[in-house]
Amino acid sequence: MSAVRALRVLLRRRDFRRLLAVRLLSQAADGVYQVALASYVVFSPEKQASPAAIASAMAVLLLPYSVLGPFAGVLLDRWRRRQVLLHGNLLRTVLAAATTLLLLTGAPDWLFYASALSVTAVNRFVLAGLSAALPRVVDNAEALVVANSLSPTAGTLAATAGGGLAFAIRLAGAETDAIAVLLGAVLYLCAALVALRIPAALLGPDPGRVAPRVSAALLSTARGLAAGLNHLGRRRSAARALAAMALMRFCYGALTITVLMLCRAYWPLNGPDGMTTLGLAVAASGAGFFTAAVLSAWAIIRLTATGWIAVCAGAAAVLVPALSLSFALVPVLVAAFVLGLATQSAKIATDTEVQSAVDDAFRGRVFSLYDVLFHVSFVGAAGVAALILPPDGRSSALIIGVAVVHLAVALAMARARVSRETSPRPKDGRGDACGVSRET
């Protein structure tokens, strides 16, 4: 089955379309909400944001993912995933509306951050649930590769579009950050209503695996997390892909802080204002995400997930420093496109590898661990960038360091790809047509 045909088949599936719609609406709301928060924290005239201040804000908003990730996994392997999508989006609707009121009333920063932190904490359950549920609406390995190219990338594009809408709203005048957050609340409500149309039992887990009481699930968190780690340890290809993705996400985070500071303090000196340049950078990165969706299904089938990650990391190692070291606006925007393409392509490959190699009974826990790595690496990168970056965001040392990390990932994954190709194939013929290993 060709990738194009697999895509047509997927889009004819009613339940896949509904799950995709939940993702699109949820992540569009995330984009609106996150850009509104970034506007408030970074570009408000009364705030003088430094790299350290931005890193601290990101830590407040993203570290809950690390704390809640294991709990989300254990609960996702026991709760109906459809109910997680429904109730999670309803709760975020209420919390985002509360954040709107805080912005309008000029509440203290700590209260604002507490409200925003609550929204991002619930987000952990929703996104992990979407990833864990995807194989339940896809019935073959090649279609799963296409679904992993389409769904997460479409969600990222939706978040980018939502962020663009928030940028546009901010140009309208006073109190626009509050209006954008309120729009996010409306989109969360729409996502909940779409989730309500998905059959409650469809997304799993199977009834025999659902714990009867939440308290029992919470008490078993430590044991469940250990079991998930142990299971992942027996799936070396998935563990390797997760490690590569975490390192590439680290690089993405470091360069994100760099671009934020360039937008705030360097480019506006001789060009457009900070919000305009940030909007251009987000659009360039979003274009890279879209290109990743187009290329990745084809590339993973032909190169395997491991090989495609190696190609993406290698391209980033060469092109990002070549384009970024001048710190000129246009080359850095091209670098943002390249980095978006490479990082999102690697994420699609990692999603495919994890979903194919990990058993359904452990998938929620492993995806929660995935999310922990994903966000801890980003926050860690923000902390490193805060130590290195000057106030205007220009640091050649950081750009070169990112290139070295990308190169190390490329070499390690290329070596793993060659090793897999030269190793004897399992006698039971495990593996599949899309090039995703079932390595144990």
C-alpha positions as CSV (number, residue, x, y, z in Angstrom):
1,M,0.0,0.0,0.0
2,S,1.5,3.4,-1.0
3,A,1.7,6.2,1.4
4,V,-0.9,8.2,-0.6
5,R,-3.3,5.3,-0.7
6,A,-2.8,4.7,3.0
7,L,-3.6,8.4,3.7
8,R,-6.8,8.1,1.7
9,V,-7.8,5.0,3.6
10,L,-7.1,6.7,6.9
11,L,-9.2,9.7,6.1
12,R,-12.1,7.6,5.1
13,R,-12.2,6.1,8.7
14,R,-14.7,8.0,10.7
15,D,-13.1,7.3,14.1
16,F,-9.7,8.3,12.8
17,R,-11.1,11.6,11.6
18,R,-12.7,12.3,14.9
19,L,-9.6,11.6,16.9
20,L,-7.7,13.8,14.4
21,A,-10.3,16.6,15.0
22,V,-9.8,16.4,18.7
23,R,-6.1,16.7,18.3
24,L,-6.4,19.6,15.9
25,L,-8.8,21.6,18.1
26,S,-6.8,20.8,21.3
27,Q,-3.5,21.8,19.8
28,A,-4.8,24.9,18.1
29,A,-6.1,25.9,21.5
30,D,-2.6,25.1,22.9
31,G,-1.0,27.4,20.3
32,V,-3.3,30.3,21.1
33,Y,-2.8,29.9,24.8
34,Q,1.0,29.5,24.7
35,V,1.5,32.5,22.4
36,A,-0.7,34.6,24.6
37,L,1.4,33.6,27.6
38,A,4.6,34.2,25.7
39,S,3.4,37.6,24.7
40,Y,2.5,38.4,28.3
41,V,5.8,37.2,29.7
42,V,8.3,38.2,27.0
43,F,6.9,41.2,25.2
44,S,4.8,43.1,27.8
45,P,6.3,46.6,28.0
46,E,6.4,46.5,31.8
47,K,8.5,43.3,31.8
48,Q,12.2,43.2,31.1
49,A,12.6,39.6,30.2
50,S,16.2,38.1,30.3
51,P,17.2,34.6,29.1
52,A,17.1,33.5,32.8
53,A,13.6,35.0,33.2
54,I,12.3,33.2,30.1
55,A,13.9,29.9,31.2
56,S,12.3,30.3,34.7
57,A,8.9,30.8,33.1
58,M,9.3,27.8,30.8
59,A,10.3,25.7,33.8
60,V,7.2,26.7,35.7
61,L,5.0,25.9,32.7
62,L,6.7,22.7,31.6
63,L,8.2,20.9,34.6
64,P,4.7,19.7,35.7
65,Y,4.9,17.4,32.6
66,S,7.9,15.7,34.3
67,V,6.1,15.2,37.6
68,L,2.7,14.1,36.1
69,G,4.1,12.1,33.2
70,P,4.4,8.8,35.1
71,F,1.0,9.3,36.7
72,A,-0.6,10.0,33.3
73,G,0.8,6.8,31.9
74,V,-0.4,4.6,34.7
75,L,-3.8,6.2,34.6
76,L,-4.0,6.1,30.8
77,D,-3.5,2.3,30.9
78,R,-6.5,2.1,33.3
79,W,-8.9,4.9,32.4
80,R,-10.9,5.1,29.2
81,R,-8.8,7.2,26.9
82,R,-12.0,8.8,25.3
83,Q,-13.0,10.0,28.8
84,V,-9.5,11.5,29.3
85,L,-9.9,13.4,26.1
86,L,-13.4,14.6,27.0
87,H,-12.9,15.6,30.7
88,G,-9.4,16.9,30.1
89,N,-10.6,19.4,27.5
90,L,-13.6,20.4,29.6
91,L,-11.3,21.1,32.6
92,R,-8.9,23.1,30.4
93,T,-11.9,25.1,29.2
94,V,-12.6,26.2,32.8
95,L,-9.0,26.8,33.7
96,A,-8.3,28.9,30.6
97,A,-11.4,31.0,31.3
98,A,-10.0,31.6,34.8
99,T,-6.7,32.7,33.4
100,T,-8.6,35.2,31.2
101,L,-10.1,36.7,34.3
102,L,-6.7,36.9,36.0
103,L,-5.2,38.8,33.0
104,L,-8.2,41.2,33.0
105,T,-8.0,42.0,36.7
106,G,-4.2,42.4,36.9
107,A,-3.7,39.5,39.3
108,P,-0.2,38.9,40.9
109,D,2.2,37.0,38.7
110,W,2.3,34.0,41.0
111,L,-1.4,33.5,40.7
112,F,-1.3,33.8,36.9
113,Y,1.5,31.2,36.7
114,A,-0.4,28.9,39.0
115,S,-3.4,29.0,36.6
116,A,-1.3,28.6,33.5
117,L,0.5,25.7,35.2
118,S,-2.8,23.9,35.8
119,V,-3.7,24.1,32.1
120,T,-0.4,22.6,31.0
121,A,-0.7,19.9,33.7
122,V,-4.0,18.7,32.3
123,N,-2.5,18.9,28.8
124,R,-0.1,16.1,29.7
125,F,-3.0,13.7,30.0
126,V,-4.7,14.8,26.8
127,L,-1.6,14.6,24.5
128,A,-0.4,11.3,25.9
129,G,-3.9,9.9,25.5
130,L,-4.0,11.0,21.9
131,S,-0.7,9.2,21.1
132,A,-1.7,6.1,23.0
133,A,-5.1,5.9,21.3
134,L,-3.9,6.3,17.7
135,P,-3.1,2.6,17.1
136,R,-6.7,1.8,18.1
137,V,-8.0,3.5,15.0
138,V,-5.3,2.2,12.6
139,D,-5.2,-1.4,11.5
140,N,-1.8,-2.0,9.8
141,A,1.8,-1.0,10.2
142,E,2.2,1.1,7.0
143,A,-1.0,3.0,7.8
144,L,0.4,3.6,11.3
145,V,3.5,5.3,9.7
146,V,1.2,7.5,7.7
147,A,-1.0,8.3,10.7
148,N,2.1,9.2,12.7
149,S,3.2,11.6,9.9
150,L,-0.3,13.1,9.6
151,S,-1.7,13.3,13.2
152,P,1.1,14.7,15.3
153,T,2.4,17.0,12.5
154,A,-1.1,18.2,11.7
155,G,-1.5,18.9,15.5
156,T,1.7,20.9,15.5
157,L,0.6,22.8,12.4
158,A,-2.7,23.5,14.2
159,A,-0.8,24.8,17.2
160,T,1.2,27.0,14.8
161,A,-2.0,28.3,13.2
162,G,-3.4,28.9,16.7
163,G,-0.3,30.8,17.6
164,G,-0.5,32.8,14.4
165,L,-4.1,33.7,15.3
166,A,-2.9,34.9,18.7
167,F,-0.3,37.0,17.1
168,A,-3.0,38.6,14.8
169,I,-5.3,39.2,17.8
170,R,-2.4,40.9,19.7
171,L,-2.1,43.5,16.9
172,A,-5.7,44.6,17.5
173,G,-5.1,46.7,20.7
174,A,-5.5,46.6,24.5
175,E,-6.3,43.5,26.6
176,T,-5.6,41.2,23.6
177,D,-3.7,38.6,25.5
178,A,-6.8,38.0,27.6
179,I,-8.9,37.8,24.4
180,A,-6.5,35.2,23.0
181,V,-6.7,33.1,26.1
182,L,-10.5,33.2,26.0
183,L,-10.4,32.0,22.4
184,G,-8.2,29.1,23.6
185,A,-10.9,28.2,26.1
186,V,-13.5,28.1,23.4
187,L,-11.4,25.8,21.3
188,Y,-10.8,23.5,24.2
189,L,-14.6,23.3,24.6
190,C,-15.0,22.4,20.9
191,A,-12.4,19.6,21.3
192,A,-14.4,18.2,24.2
193,L,-17.6,18.1,22.2
194,V,-15.8,16.3,19.3
195,A,-14.4,13.7,21.8
196,L,-17.9,13.1,23.0
197,R,-18.7,11.7,19.5
198,I,-16.1,8.9,19.8
199,P,-17.4,5.6,21.3
200,A,-16.3,5.4,24.9
201,A,-14.7,1.9,24.6
202,L,-13.0,2.4,21.2
203,L,-9.8,4.0,22.2
204,G,-9.0,1.5,24.9
205,P,-7.5,0.2,27.0
206,D,-9.3,-3.1,26.9
207,P,-11.9,-3.6,29.7
208,G,-10.0,-6.4,31.3
209,R,-7.1,-4.0,31.8
210,V,-9.0,-1.1,33.4
211,A,-8.5,-0.8,37.1
212,P,-11.8,-0.5,39.0
213,R,-10.6,2.3,41.4
214,V,-8.5,5.3,40.8
215,S,-6.9,4.9,44.3
216,A,-5.7,1.5,43.2
217,A,-4.2,2.9,40.1
218,L,-2.4,5.7,42.0
219,L,-1.0,3.3,44.6
220,S,0.5,1.2,41.8
221,T,2.2,4.2,40.1
222,A,5.7,3.3,41.1
223,R,5.3,-0.3,40.2
224,G,3.7,0.6,36.9
225,L,6.4,3.0,36.0
226,A,9.1,0.4,36.8
227,A,7.3,-2.1,34.6
228,G,7.1,0.5,31.8
229,L,10.8,1.2,32.1
230,N,11.6,-2.5,32.2
231,H,9.4,-3.1,29.1
232,L,11.2,-0.2,27.3
233,G,14.5,-1.7,28.3
234,R,13.6,-4.8,26.3
235,R,12.7,-2.7,23.3
236,R,16.1,-1.3,22.4
237,S,15.2,0.3,19.1
238,A,12.4,2.3,20.9
239,A,14.8,3.3,23.7
240,R,17.4,4.4,21.2
241,A,14.9,6.5,19.3
242,L,13.7,8.1,22.5
243,A,17.2,9.1,23.5
244,A,17.9,10.6,20.0
245,M,14.6,12.5,20.2
246,A,15.4,13.9,23.6
247,L,18.8,15.2,22.4
248,M,17.3,16.8,19.3
249,R,14.6,18.4,21.4
250,F,17.3,19.8,23.7
251,C,18.8,21.5,20.6
252,Y,15.4,22.8,19.5
253,G,14.9,24.3,23.0
254,A,18.3,26.0,23.1
255,L,17.7,27.6,19.7
256,T,14.1,28.6,20.6
257,I,15.5,30.7,23.5
258,T,18.1,32.1,21.2
259,V,15.4,33.2,18.7
260,L,13.2,34.7,21.4
261,M,16.1,36.9,22.6
262,L,17.0,37.9,19.1
263,C,13.4,38.8,18.5
264,R,13.3,40.9,21.7
265,A,16.6,42.6,21.8
266,Y,18.6,42.4,18.5
267,W,16.5,42.3,15.4
268,P,14.2,45.1,16.4
269,L,17.2,47.5,16.4
270,N,17.4,47.5,12.6
271,G,14.2,45.9,11.5
272,P,10.6,44.8,12.4
273,D,9.3,44.7,15.9
274,G,9.8,41.7,18.2
275,M,6.4,40.2,17.8
276,T,6.6,40.4,14.0
277,T,9.9,38.7,13.8
278,L,8.8,36.0,16.3
279,G,5.7,35.4,14.1
280,L,8.0,35.0,11.1
281,A,10.2,32.5,13.0
282,V,7.1,30.5,14.1
283,A,5.8,30.4,10.5
284,A,9.2,29.2,9.2
285,S,9.3,26.5,11.8
286,G,5.7,25.5,11.0
287,A,6.6,25.2,7.4
288,G,9.3,22.8,8.4
289,F,6.8,20.8,10.4
290,F,4.5,20.6,7.3
291,T,7.3,19.5,5.1
292,A,8.2,16.8,7.6
293,A,4.7,15.4,7.4
294,V,5.0,15.2,3.6
295,L,8.4,13.6,3.6
296,S,8.5,11.3,6.6
297,A,6.1,8.5,5.6
298,W,8.0,8.0,2.4
299,A,11.4,8.3,4.1
300,I,10.6,6.0,7.1
301,I,9.4,3.2,4.7
302,R,12.6,3.4,2.7
303,L,15.2,4.3,5.3
304,T,13.6,2.9,8.5
305,A,12.9,5.1,11.5
306,T,16.5,4.8,12.7
307,G,17.9,5.8,9.3
308,W,15.6,8.8,8.9
309,I,16.5,10.1,12.4
310,A,20.2,9.9,11.3
311,V,19.6,11.8,8.1
312,C,17.6,14.5,9.9
313,A,20.2,15.0,12.7
314,G,23.0,15.1,10.1
315,A,21.3,17.7,8.0
316,A,20.7,19.9,11.1
317,A,24.3,19.5,12.2
318,V,25.5,21.0,8.9
319,L,22.8,23.5,7.9
320,V,21.8,25.1,11.2
321,P,25.2,26.5,12.1
322,A,25.9,27.4,8.4
323,L,22.8,29.5,8.4
324,S,22.6,30.8,12.0
325,L,26.2,32.0,12.8
326,S,25.6,35.3,11.0
327,F,22.6,36.0,13.3
328,A,21.0,37.8,10.3
329,L,17.2,37.6,10.2
330,V,16.6,35.8,6.8
331,P,19.3,33.1,7.3
332,V,18.1,32.4,10.8
333,L,14.5,32.0,9.5
334,V,15.8,29.5,6.9
335,A,17.5,27.7,9.8
336,A,14.2,27.7,11.7
337,F,12.6,25.9,8.8
338,V,15.5,23.3,8.6
339,L,15.3,22.8,12.4
340,G,11.5,22.4,12.3
341,L,11.8,19.9,9.4
342,A,14.6,17.9,11.1
343,T,13.1,17.8,14.6
344,Q,9.5,17.0,13.6
345,S,10.7,14.3,11.2
346,A,12.7,12.7,14.0
347,K,9.6,12.9,16.2
348,I,7.4,11.2,13.6
349,A,10.0,8.4,13.3
350,T,10.3,8.1,17.1
351,D,6.5,7.9,17.5
352,T,6.3,5.2,14.9
353,E,9.1,3.2,16.5
354,V,7.6,3.4,19.9
355,Q,4.1,2.6,18.8
356,S,5.3,-0.4,16.8
357,A,7.8,-1.8,19.3
358,V,5.8,-1.3,22.6
359,D,2.9,-3.6,23.6
360,D,-0.5,-1.9,23.9
361,A,-0.7,-2.7,27.6
362,F,2.4,-0.6,28.3
363,R,2.0,2.1,25.6
364,G,0.4,4.7,27.9
365,R,3.3,4.4,30.4
366,V,5.9,4.5,27.7
367,F,4.4,7.5,26.0
368,S,4.2,9.3,29.3
369,L,8.0,8.6,29.8
370,Y,8.4,9.9,26.2
371,D,6.6,13.1,27.2
372,V,8.8,13.5,30.3
373,L,12.0,13.3,28.2
374,F,10.4,15.6,25.6
375,H,9.8,18.4,28.1
376,V,12.7,17.9,30.5
377,S,15.1,18.2,27.6
378,F,13.4,21.4,26.5
379,V,13.5,23.0,29.9
380,G,17.1,21.8,30.4
381,A,18.0,23.5,27.1
382,A,16.4,26.7,28.3
383,G,18.5,26.6,31.5
384,V,21.7,26.0,29.5
385,A,20.8,28.8,27.1
386,A,20.2,31.1,30.1
387,L,23.7,30.5,31.3
388,I,25.3,31.0,27.9
389,L,23.3,33.6,26.0
390,P,24.0,37.4,26.3
391,P,21.0,39.7,26.5
392,D,20.8,40.2,22.8
393,G,20.8,36.4,22.1
394,R,24.0,36.2,20.0
395,S,26.2,33.3,21.0
396,S,28.3,31.4,18.5
397,A,29.3,28.9,21.2
398,L,25.7,27.8,21.7
399,I,25.1,27.4,17.9
400,I,28.3,25.3,17.6
401,G,27.4,23.2,20.6
402,V,24.0,22.4,19.1
403,A,25.7,21.4,15.9
404,V,28.0,19.0,17.8
405,V,25.0,17.4,19.6
406,H,23.2,16.9,16.3
407,L,26.3,15.3,14.7
408,A,26.6,12.9,17.6
409,V,23.0,11.8,17.2
410,A,23.5,11.4,13.5
411,L,26.6,9.2,13.9
412,A,25.0,7.0,16.7
413,M,21.8,6.4,14.7
414,A,23.7,5.7,11.5
415,R,25.8,3.1,13.3
416,A,22.6,1.5,14.7
417,R,21.1,1.5,11.2
418,V,24.1,-0.3,9.7
419,S,24.3,-2.7,12.7
420,R,20.6,-3.7,12.2
421,E,21.1,-4.2,8.5
422,T,24.1,-6.4,8.9
423,S,22.7,-8.5,11.8
424,P,21.0,-11.8,11.1
425,R,17.2,-11.4,10.9
426,P,15.0,-13.1,13.6
427,K,13.9,-16.6,12.7
428,D,10.3,-15.7,13.4
429,G,10.4,-13.0,10.7
430,R,9.4,-10.1,13.0
431,G,9.6,-6.7,11.6
432,D,7.3,-5.1,9.1
433,A,7.1,-3.5,5.7
434,C,7.5,0.0,6.9
435,G,11.0,-0.7,8.2
436,V,10.0,-0.5,11.9
437,S,11.9,-3.0,13.9
438,R,10.3,-5.1,16.6
439,E,13.7,-5.4,18.3
440,T,13.7,-6.8,21.8
